[in-house]
Amino acid sequence: VFLEIALPQSEFVALAETVAGDLGFLALLAVVLALATGTYLAWHIAQPITALAETTTRVAGGDFTNTPLAARSDEIGLLDRNFQDMIQSLKTERDLKESRMRELKTLFEISNAVNFLTDSEELLKFILSQSVEIFEAERGSIMLLDDQTDELVVKVATGGRYRVLSSSPVKLGHGICGLAAREGTGKIANDGFRNREFRDFGSLVPVEDIQSLMCSPLKFKEGTIGVINIVNRRNGGQFAESDLALLNLIASQAAVTIENNKLYELSITDGMTKLFVHRYFLARISEELLRARRYSLRLSLIMIDIDNFKKFNDTYGHQTGDLVLQRVAQAIRDTVRTGIDISCRYGGEEMAIILPETRSDEAFRTAERVRESIGQLQISHTSGTLRVTVSIGVASYPGDAHDRDSLITAADKAMYYSKRSGKNCSTLSSQIPE
């Protein structure tokens, strides 16, 4: 059976155009939806993932600076939050390790300092400067306990506007530092001069400048030998318990180093004059002579003898004689180059100065300055003011000697020539007549 329908051509064309229009609209709609979907995916998924990938690359390279993604509650938001926590943990771990490395480096340098620093004051300055630096503080001081008065006395200070932070001794138990020394425990006062335990001991620095303070006792064996004080963080922050724990560790190491250095100084220093002993003199002049010979350097030696010293002892007593030795030794120390020239007690009333890298004419000028300085001394006595003069001899390597013994002999002969020439004068070895 066949069914035939006849339509006018115009209606067929219109139907075709309508279908084509609908199809075109659907195609355009599909394109728009595709673009919208792609944009949405790129903005909300691809871009955050790309940002996370870039952050992981920076973190892997050691750069922990990053910007968290905008708050979102989906899986990407959860991934970002977990990643931020991980970065913070890594940063904390890195900072902790760097802090520990700095602490270990400081402790190592302090413990090793005794091998290079034989001067007590220089050793204390080194320990203090290292401590101030590691805590990023403005200043600090080290106070040692006076065995006779049982008071804390400032030995070294650094930073701030003044070299010495306190001008008067501190009794044990007085103030924060005195309490730290008496109790043997470290103390923090983040309220500084407002702390109820704080005391003003005639400080040259206005007490209002002390905003925060940390004190730790220098403990050796069962006793306390002093305290170390750290004042004010440079950034205005406060000291933490972890800071005090580290300062206690530094103080413990410093106390051992200070005591060891004190014992070493006692072994090489004459108790009367505070000059180096004869044994140390022989060791150092041998070392300096070896260095001078190896590097073609000059080396000079000054020998000093106090004129009429027996008269001081016989006439005025041995106590006056001891005072003369002490004042002469102090004049020598005040005149020579600190840390370069080596002043020693050769024996009895004779003293010696080793002058490394010094020509004979330079050594002679030093000898004259020493002689003039000693000649200006005034020693009080019940019978009146006493004056002291010295006879000095100067010899140099290689001009006057070829080894240690000949150098000492040449300087000694020049000194005795000064005595025969009327005393109170200096003589170069090369000027002695044949």
C-alpha positions as a Python dict, from the first residue, in 0.01 Angstrom:
ca = {
    (1, 'V'): (0, 0, 0),
    (2, 'F'): (151, 332, -90),
    (3, 'L'): (70, 664, 65),
    (4, 'E'): (164, 971, -121),
    (5, 'I'): (170, 1318, 33),
    (6, 'A'): (212, 1617, -176),
    (7, 'L'): (373, 1931, -22),
    (8, 'P'): (441, 2252, -185),
    (9, 'Q'): (810, 2312, -250),
    (10, 'S'): (813, 2633, -47),
    (11, 'E'): (707, 2454, 268),
    (12, 'F'): (978, 2191, 222),
    (13, 'V'): (1244, 2457, 184),
    (14, 'A'): (1120, 2636, 495),
    (15, 'L'): (1133, 2311, 693),
    (16, 'A'): (1489, 2247, 579),
    (17, 'E'): (1594, 2599, 677),
    (18, 'T'): (1440, 2556, 1022),
    (19, 'V'): (1622, 2228, 1083),
    (20, 'A'): (1951, 2380, 965),
    (21, 'G'): (1902, 2678, 1197),
    (22, 'D'): (1833, 2454, 1493),
    (23, 'L'): (2141, 2247, 1419),
    (24, 'G'): (2358, 2561, 1393),
    (25, 'F'): (2227, 2690, 1725),
    (26, 'L'): (2297, 2357, 1888),
    (27, 'A'): (2651, 2358, 1745),
    (28, 'L'): (2715, 2714, 1871),
    (29, 'L'): (2575, 2622, 2210),
    (30, 'A'): (2806, 2321, 2222),
    (31, 'V'): (3109, 2541, 2141),
    (32, 'V'): (3015, 2795, 2409),
    (33, 'L'): (2966, 2519, 2665),
    (34, 'A'): (3301, 2367, 2570),
    (35, 'L'): (3479, 2702, 2610),
    (36, 'A'): (3309, 2770, 2942),
    (37, 'T'): (3397, 2425, 3069),
    (38, 'G'): (3761, 2464, 2959),
    (39, 'T'): (3787, 2807, 3118),
    (40, 'Y'): (3636, 2680, 3441),
    (41, 'L'): (3872, 2382, 3449),
    (42, 'A'): (4173, 2603, 3370),
    (43, 'W'): (4083, 2862, 3635),
    (44, 'H'): (3977, 2633, 3915),
    (45, 'I'): (4191, 2323, 3854),
    (46, 'A'): (4479, 2360, 3608),
    (47, 'Q'): (4601, 2699, 3734),
    (48, 'P'): (4611, 2602, 4105),
    (49, 'I'): (4783, 2274, 4021),
    (50, 'T'): (5038, 2463, 3811),
    (51, 'A'): (5095, 2704, 4103),
    (52, 'L'): (5144, 2411, 4340),
    (53, 'A'): (5390, 2253, 4097),
    (54, 'E'): (5591, 2576, 4077),
    (55, 'T'): (5595, 2602, 4457),
    (56, 'T'): (5724, 2246, 4493),
    (57, 'T'): (6005, 2332, 4251),
    (58, 'R'): (6104, 2636, 4463),
    (59, 'V'): (6083, 2441, 4787),
    (60, 'A'): (6301, 2167, 4638),
    (61, 'G'): (6558, 2441, 4566),
    (62, 'G'): (6549, 2565, 4927),
    (63, 'D'): (6316, 2863, 4875),
    (64, 'F'): (6035, 2840, 5131),
    (65, 'T'): (5861, 3165, 5036),
    (66, 'N'): (5516, 3095, 4891),
    (67, 'T'): (5160, 3229, 4870),
    (68, 'P'): (4877, 2997, 4977),
    (69, 'L'): (4590, 2940, 4733),
    (70, 'A'): (4257, 3107, 4792),
    (71, 'A'): (4044, 2928, 5051),
    (72, 'R'): (3856, 2638, 4896),
    (73, 'S'): (3690, 2328, 5036),
    (74, 'D'): (3757, 2078, 4759),
    (75, 'E'): (4042, 1830, 4719),
    (76, 'I'): (4277, 2095, 4576),
    (77, 'G'): (4216, 2314, 4880),
    (78, 'L'): (4295, 2019, 5109),
    (79, 'L'): (4611, 1947, 4908),
    (80, 'D'): (4722, 2312, 4938),
    (81, 'R'): (4664, 2323, 5315),
    (82, 'N'): (4858, 2001, 5366),
    (83, 'F'): (5134, 2136, 5144),
    (84, 'Q'): (5151, 2462, 5344),
    (85, 'D'): (5183, 2262, 5666),
    (86, 'M'): (5462, 2059, 5513),
    (87, 'I'): (5647, 2375, 5402),
    (88, 'Q'): (5617, 2525, 5750),
    (89, 'S'): (5750, 2205, 5905),
    (90, 'L'): (6044, 2201, 5664),
    (91, 'K'): (6117, 2569, 5733),
    (92, 'T'): (6104, 2514, 6109),
    (93, 'E'): (6331, 2213, 6076),
    (94, 'R'): (6578, 2409, 5862),
    (95, 'D'): (6581, 2708, 6099),
    (96, 'L'): (6633, 2476, 6395),
    (97, 'K'): (6925, 2303, 6227),
    (98, 'E'): (7083, 2636, 6130),
    (99, 'S'): (7040, 2758, 6487),
    (100, 'R'): (7200, 2442, 6624),
    (101, 'M'): (7487, 2476, 6378),
    (102, 'R'): (7550, 2834, 6494),
    (103, 'E'): (7537, 2723, 6856),
    (104, 'L'): (7780, 2435, 6797),
    (105, 'K'): (8012, 2665, 6601),
    (106, 'T'): (8011, 2918, 6887),
    (107, 'L'): (8078, 2651, 7149),
    (108, 'F'): (8359, 2504, 6940),
    (109, 'E'): (8522, 2843, 6889),
    (110, 'I'): (8501, 2924, 7259),
    (111, 'S'): (8646, 2589, 7364),
    (112, 'N'): (8918, 2623, 7102),
    (113, 'A'): (9002, 2984, 7193),
    (114, 'V'): (9224, 2877, 7483),
    (115, 'N'): (9466, 2729, 7229),
    (116, 'F'): (9517, 3067, 7064),
    (117, 'L'): (9447, 3329, 7333),
    (118, 'T'): (9681, 3333, 7631),
    (119, 'D'): (9581, 3677, 7756),
    (120, 'S'): (9288, 3655, 8001),
    (121, 'E'): (9129, 3983, 7897),
    (122, 'E'): (9144, 3895, 7528),
    (123, 'L'): (8989, 3557, 7605),
    (124, 'L'): (8703, 3719, 7799),
    (125, 'K'): (8643, 3968, 7517),
    (126, 'F'): (8627, 3686, 7265),
    (127, 'I'): (8378, 3485, 7471),
    (128, 'L'): (8160, 3791, 7528),
    (129, 'S'): (8159, 3908, 7166),
    (130, 'Q'): (8063, 3559, 7048),
    (131, 'S'): (7777, 3545, 7299),
    (132, 'V'): (7644, 3892, 7212),
    (133, 'E'): (7650, 3804, 6843),
    (134, 'I'): (7474, 3468, 6866),
    (135, 'F'): (7187, 3623, 7064),
    (136, 'E'): (7178, 3930, 6835),
    (137, 'A'): (7198, 4148, 7143),
    (138, 'E'): (7297, 4512, 7182),
    (139, 'R'): (7565, 4458, 7445),
    (140, 'G'): (7688, 4242, 7729),
    (141, 'S'): (7943, 4206, 8006),
    (142, 'I'): (8136, 3943, 8198),
    (143, 'M'): (8177, 3985, 8574),
    (144, 'L'): (8421, 3774, 8774),
    (145, 'L'): (8411, 3702, 9145),
    (146, 'D'): (8683, 3872, 9350),
    (147, 'D'): (8821, 3605, 9584),
    (148, 'Q'): (8908, 3857, 9854),
    (149, 'T'): (8589, 4069, 9862),
    (150, 'D'): (8345, 3804, 9737),
    (151, 'E'): (8199, 4064, 9500),
    (152, 'L'): (8131, 4057, 9126),
    (153, 'V'): (8351, 4297, 8929),
    (154, 'V'): (8308, 4386, 8561),
    (155, 'K'): (8613, 4259, 8369),
    (156, 'V'): (8504, 4317, 8009),
    (157, 'A'): (8205, 4479, 7839),
    (158, 'T'): (8112, 4525, 7476),
    (159, 'G'): (7850, 4704, 7268),
    (160, 'G'): (7633, 5002, 7347),
    (161, 'R'): (7760, 5350, 7412),
    (162, 'Y'): (7995, 5263, 7698),
    (163, 'R'): (8278, 5016, 7738),
    (164, 'V'): (8202, 4940, 8103),
    (165, 'L'): (7844, 4882, 8211),
    (166, 'S'): (7897, 4904, 8588),
    (167, 'S'): (8138, 5114, 8786),
    (168, 'S'): (8097, 4947, 9125),
    (169, 'P'): (8125, 4586, 9250),
    (170, 'V'): (7810, 4379, 9303),
    (171, 'K'): (7761, 4174, 9618),
    (172, 'L'): (7635, 3818, 9585),
    (173, 'G'): (7256, 3806, 9603),
    (174, 'H'): (7214, 4171, 9503),
    (175, 'G'): (7038, 4242, 9176),
    (176, 'I'): (6964, 3994, 8900),
    (177, 'C'): (7331, 3914, 8827),
    (178, 'G'): (7410, 3881, 9198),
    (179, 'L'): (7121, 3639, 9245),
    (180, 'A'): (7229, 3435, 8942),
    (181, 'A'): (7580, 3407, 9089),
    (182, 'R'): (7464, 3318, 9442),
    (183, 'E'): (7197, 3068, 9334),
    (184, 'G'): (7401, 2922, 9048),
    (185, 'T'): (7107, 2942, 8805),
    (186, 'G'): (7044, 3156, 8498),
    (187, 'K'): (6784, 3431, 8502),
    (188, 'I'): (6576, 3619, 8242),
    (189, 'A'): (6426, 3964, 8305),
    (190, 'N'): (6234, 4062, 7994),
    (191, 'D'): (6094, 4362, 8184),
    (192, 'G'): (6449, 4491, 8228),
    (193, 'F'): (6494, 4772, 8481),
    (194, 'R'): (6128, 4735, 8584),
    (195, 'N'): (6194, 4389, 8726),
    (196, 'R'): (6152, 4384, 9105),
    (197, 'E'): (6491, 4210, 9143),
    (198, 'F'): (6673, 4469, 8931),
    (199, 'R'): (6920, 4698, 9109),
    (200, 'D'): (7112, 5003, 8990),
    (201, 'F'): (7479, 4967, 9087),
    (202, 'G'): (7598, 5306, 8972),
    (203, 'S'): (7585, 5205, 8606),
    (204, 'L'): (7731, 5446, 8352),
    (205, 'V'): (7445, 5348, 8121),
    (206, 'P'): (7099, 5489, 8207),
    (207, 'V'): (6900, 5205, 8363),
    (208, 'E'): (6609, 5290, 8132),
    (209, 'D'): (6823, 5159, 7845),
    (210, 'I'): (6804, 4808, 7989),
    (211, 'Q'): (6480, 4673, 7842),
    (212, 'S'): (6562, 4303, 7874),
    (213, 'L'): (6838, 4115, 8051),
    (214, 'M'): (6968, 3761, 8062),
    (215, 'C'): (7226, 3644, 8319),
    (216, 'S'): (7400, 3309, 8349),
    (217, 'P'): (7651, 3199, 8616),
    (218, 'L'): (8001, 3092, 8521),
    (219, 'K'): (8023, 2771, 8722),
    (220, 'F'): (8337, 2566, 8766),
    (221, 'K'): (8325, 2243, 8963),
    (222, 'E'): (8118, 2322, 9274),
    (223, 'G'): (8160, 2699, 9273),
    (224, 'T'): (8067, 3010, 9075),
    (225, 'I'): (8349, 3224, 8938),
    (226, 'G'): (8136, 3495, 8777),
    (227, 'V'): (7840, 3575, 8552),
    (228, 'I'): (7782, 3663, 8189),
    (229, 'N'): (7516, 3927, 8114),
    (230, 'I'): (7340, 3977, 7780),
    (231, 'V'): (7138, 4298, 7739),
    (232, 'N'): (6859, 4389, 7492),
    (233, 'R'): (6784, 4215, 7165),
    (234, 'R'): (6860, 4437, 6867),
    (235, 'N'): (6513, 4380, 6723),
    (236, 'G'): (6347, 4470, 7052),
    (237, 'G'): (6228, 4114, 7110),
    (238, 'Q'): (6241, 3913, 7430),
    (239, 'F'): (6474, 3640, 7548),
    (240, 'A'): (6327, 3289, 7554),
    (241, 'E'): (6397, 2993, 7780),
    (242, 'S'): (6580, 2830, 7488),
    (243, 'D'): (6811, 3134, 7478),
    (244, 'L'): (6887, 3097, 7848),
    (245, 'A'): (6955, 2726, 7802),
    (246, 'L'): (7210, 2809, 7534),
    (247, 'L'): (7367, 3087, 7743),
    (248, 'N'): (7399, 2843, 8033),
    (249, 'L'): (7579, 2603, 7801),
    (250, 'I'): (7811, 2879, 7677),
    (251, 'A'): (7874, 2993, 8035),
    (252, 'S'): (7959, 2639, 8143),
    (253, 'Q'): (8208, 2600, 7858),
    (254, 'A'): (8346, 2951, 7917),
    (255, 'A'): (8403, 2883, 8288),
    (256, 'V'): (8617, 2578, 8210),
    (257, 'T'): (8810, 2774, 7947),
    (258, 'I'): (8864, 3070, 8182),
    (259, 'E'): (8987, 2846, 8465),
    (260, 'N'): (9218, 2651, 8235),
    (261, 'N'): (9358, 2976, 8103),
    (262, 'K'): (9402, 3105, 8457),
    (263, 'L'): (9598, 2794, 8552),
    (264, 'Y'): (9812, 2831, 8240),
    (265, 'E'): (9879, 3197, 8319),
    (266, 'L'): (9979, 3105, 8674),
    (267, 'S'): (10228, 2854, 8536),
    (268, 'I'): (10400, 3106, 8307),
    (269, 'T'): (10356, 3430, 8505),
    (270, 'D'): (10566, 3557, 8794),
    (271, 'G'): (10340, 3616, 9092),
    (272, 'M'): (10530, 3925, 9211),
    (273, 'T'): (10564, 4124, 8889),
    (274, 'K'): (10299, 3962, 8665),
    (275, 'L'): (10569, 3932, 8399),
    (276, 'F'): (10644, 3603, 8227),
    (277, 'V'): (10876, 3368, 8413),
    (278, 'H'): (11232, 3278, 8310),
    (279, 'R'): (11130, 2938, 8168),
    (280, 'Y'): (10873, 3101, 7942),
    (281, 'F'): (11131, 3363, 7839),
    (282, 'L'): (11371, 3095, 7718),
    (283, 'A'): (11099, 2912, 7526),
    (284, 'R'): (10968, 3228, 7355),
    (285, 'I'): (11306, 3371, 7260),
    (286, 'S'): (11395, 3035, 7101),
    (287, 'E'): (11068, 3040, 6903),
    (288, 'E'): (11113, 3400, 6790),
    (289, 'L'): (11475, 3339, 6693),
    (290, 'L'): (11375, 3038, 6485),
    (291, 'R'): (11106, 3246, 6310),
    (292, 'A'): (11350, 3532, 6250),
    (293, 'R'): (11606, 3296, 6099),
    (294, 'R'): (11348, 3119, 5881),
    (295, 'Y'): (11194, 3436, 5737),
    (296, 'S'): (11501, 3665, 5746),
    (297, 'L'): (11348, 3891, 6012),
    (298, 'R'): (11506, 4109, 6280),
    (299, 'L'): (11480, 4025, 6650),
    (300, 'S'): (11589, 4242, 6942),
    (301, 'L'): (11634, 4183, 7313),
    (302, 'I'): (11635, 4438, 7596),
    (303, 'M'): (11788, 4347, 7933),
    (304, 'I'): (11700, 4568, 8232),
    (305, 'D'): (11855, 4582, 8578),
    (306, 'I'): (11727, 4801, 8863),
    (307, 'D'): (12005, 5026, 8992),
    (308, 'N'): (12100, 4989, 9359),
    (309, 'F'): (11821, 4743, 9423),
    (310, 'K'): (12004, 4586, 9718),
    (311, 'K'): (12000, 4927, 9884),
    (312, 'F'): (11619, 4940, 9862),
    (313, 'N'): (11592, 4607, 10040),
    (314, 'D'): (11860, 4680, 10302),
    (315, 'T'): (11755, 5039, 10372),
    (316, 'Y'): (11381, 5039, 10329),
    (317, 'G'): (11290, 4673, 10378),
    (318, 'H'): (11186, 4389, 10151),
    (319, 'Q'): (10827, 4510, 10126),
    (320, 'T'): (10951, 4832, 9966),
    (321, 'G'): (11178, 4625, 9743),
    (322, 'D'): (10880, 4419, 9632),
    (323, 'L'): (10685, 4737, 9560),
    (324, 'V'): (10973, 4866, 9347),
    (325, 'L'): (10971, 4544, 9143),
    (326, 'Q'): (10597, 4568, 9091),
    (327, 'R'): (10601, 4934, 8986),
    (328, 'V'): (10894, 4882, 8748),
    (329, 'A'): (10721, 4582, 8590),
    (330, 'Q'): (10400, 4784, 8546),
    (331, 'A'): (10594, 5066, 8378),
    (332, 'I'): (10746, 4814, 8137),
    (333, 'R'): (10407, 4665, 8051),
    (334, 'D'): (10259, 5011, 7997),
    (335, 'T'): (10539, 5111, 7757),
    (336, 'V'): (10590, 4810, 7527),
    (337, 'R'): (10361, 4697, 7246),
    (338, 'T'): (10070, 4495, 7382),
    (339, 'G'): (10036, 4154, 7222),
    (340, 'I'): (10367, 4188, 7035),
    (341, 'D'): (10655, 4249, 7275),
    (342, 'I'): (10715, 3988, 7546),
    (343, 'S'): (10805, 4123, 7892),
    (344, 'C'): (10967, 3876, 8133),
    (345, 'R'): (11130, 3860, 8474),
    (346, 'Y'): (11472, 3724, 8395),
    (347, 'G'): (11568, 3676, 8759),
    (348, 'G'): (11597, 3879, 9079),
    (349, 'E'): (11583, 4247, 8983),
    (350, 'E'): (11664, 4177, 8616),
    (351, 'M'): (11393, 4192, 8352),
    (352, 'A'): (11392, 4128, 7980),
    (353, 'I'): (11185, 4232, 7679),
    (354, 'I'): (11174, 4028, 7358),
    (355, 'L'): (11093, 4250, 7058),
    (356, 'P'): (10998, 4047, 6745),
    (357, 'E'): (11058, 4199, 6402),
    (358, 'T'): (11240, 4496, 6554),
    (359, 'R'): (11567, 4655, 6442),
    (360, 'S'): (11833, 4757, 6693),
    (361, 'D'): (11765, 5132, 6652),
    (362, 'E'): (11391, 5075, 6712),
    (363, 'A'): (11469, 4860, 7016),
    (364, 'F'): (11700, 5130, 7152),
    (365, 'R'): (11423, 5390, 7128),
    (366, 'T'): (11191, 5152, 7314),
    (367, 'A'): (11459, 5099, 7580),
    (368, 'E'): (11488, 5475, 7630),
    (369, 'R'): (11112, 5513, 7665),
    (370, 'V'): (11112, 5235, 7926),
    (371, 'R'): (11402, 5397, 8114),
    (372, 'E'): (11233, 5739, 8114),
    (373, 'S'): (10901, 5589, 8225),
    (374, 'I'): (11068, 5412, 8518),
    (375, 'G'): (11261, 5729, 8605),
    (376, 'Q'): (10931, 5913, 8652),
    (377, 'L'): (10807, 5668, 8915),
    (378, 'Q'): (10749, 5805, 9262),
    (379, 'I'): (10732, 5547, 9540),
    (380, 'S'): (10600, 5670, 9872),
    (381, 'H'): (10785, 5577, 10189),
    (382, 'T'): (10784, 5700, 10548),
    (383, 'S'): (11127, 5851, 10489),
    (384, 'G'): (11012, 6033, 10175),
    (385, 'T'): (10949, 5979, 9804),
    (386, 'L'): (11181, 5721, 9648),
    (387, 'R'): (11310, 5734, 9291),
    (388, 'V'): (11409, 5437, 9075),
    (389, 'T'): (11653, 5416, 8784),
    (390, 'V'): (11756, 5127, 8562),
    (391, 'S'): (12050, 5027, 8345),
    (392, 'I'): (11959, 4881, 8007),
    (393, 'G'): (12136, 4678, 7740),
    (394, 'V'): (12011, 4620, 7384),
    (395, 'A'): (12120, 4352, 7137),
    (396, 'S'): (11977, 4234, 6803),
    (397, 'Y'): (11980, 3934, 6574),
    (398, 'P'): (12154, 3886, 6337),
    (399, 'G'): (12380, 4191, 6383),
    (400, 'D'): (12497, 4119, 6738),
    (401, 'A'): (12437, 3744, 6776),
    (402, 'H'): (12380, 3422, 6585),
    (403, 'D'): (12179, 3215, 6836),
    (404, 'R'): (11979, 3242, 7158),
    (405, 'D'): (12265, 3223, 7405),
    (406, 'S'): (12483, 3472, 7219),
    (407, 'L'): (12191, 3716, 7192),
    (408, 'I'): (12127, 3700, 7568),
    (409, 'T'): (12500, 3737, 7637),
    (410, 'A'): (12528, 4040, 7407),
    (411, 'A'): (12232, 4218, 7571),
    (412, 'D'): (12364, 4131, 7917),
    (413, 'K'): (12708, 4273, 7838),
    (414, 'A'): (12552, 4594, 7706),
    (415, 'M'): (12349, 4623, 8026),
    (416, 'Y'): (12656, 4588, 8247),
    (417, 'Y'): (12836, 4844, 8031),
    (418, 'S'): (12550, 5085, 8117),
    (419, 'K'): (12609, 5015, 8486),
    (420, 'R'): (12983, 5083, 8454),
    (421, 'S'): (12903, 5402, 8263),
    (422, 'G'): (12721, 5560, 8555),
    (423, 'K'): (12388, 5373, 8550),
    (424, 'N'): (12050, 5515, 8443),
    (425, 'C'): (12129, 5480, 8073),
    (426, 'S'): (12085, 5248, 7775),
    (427, 'T'): (12357, 5091, 7563),
    (428, 'L'): (12350, 4918, 7226),
    (429, 'S'): (12563, 4606, 7203),
    (430, 'S'): (12722, 4736, 6886),
    (431, 'Q'): (12835, 5054, 7069),
    (432, 'I'): (13048, 4875, 7329),
    (433, 'P'): (13417, 4947, 7262),
    (434, 'E'): (13633, 4651, 7171),
}
